[in-house]
Amino acid sequence: MLIAEGVAGPEKGGGSTATTPTPTASGGQTDSAIEHSDYRAKLAQIRQIYHTELEKYEQ
């Protein structure tokens, strides 16, 4: 799962590059866009923790 989400693997950099959701055609955000934003924020947090812990073990 970590590789599939880009947390671990060939591209280890960019831990905090969460994307912002784009508004829908009506100009507002749908529930799915908000959930997507929450998911991306949580994923960025997991990436940061993962890389911090990885650095500890590599030292």
Buried (B, 14 or more C-beta within 10 A) or exposed (E): EEEEEBBBEEEEEEBEEBEEBEEEEEEEBEEEBEEBBEEBBEBBEBBEEBBEEEEEEEE
